[in-house]
Amino acid sequence: QVHLVESGGGLVQAGGSRRLSCAVSGDTSCISTMAWYRQAPGKERELVATIDLAESTNYADSVQGRFTISRDSAEDTLYLQMNRLKPGDAAVYYCNAHASALSAMCFGLDGSDYWGQGTQVTVSS
């Protein structure tokens, strides 16, 4: 089992910054990609940013140049640095881990996704 716990959400003034954290625990040997998603009321959950084993990153167009996804050296924490926040960034942000067939023991988990409980980010204008 992989367990993800987000933290760091709260109220931020438009134009301000906030850093979200995702504590990662459990067996992560099959995890190939981690990501941040967000979901605003009445909207579908959308992909915000991804990072893979090679530390290659990808971002949604809406956050490109403003957000940065990263992980610590121990790889037990995932971060999302959010800068120049806009009211449209307000949402519940979720940490995600995706499993792939990285080894024989991973085949039973290939394609599995793990989610945290989410953390609320509110942006005031």
Secondary structure by P-SEA (a helix, b strand, c coil): cbbbbbcccccccccbbbbbbbbbbcccccccccbbbbbccccccccccccccccbbbbcccccccbbbbbcccccbbbbbbcccccccccbbbbbbbbccccccccccccbbbbccbbbbbbcc
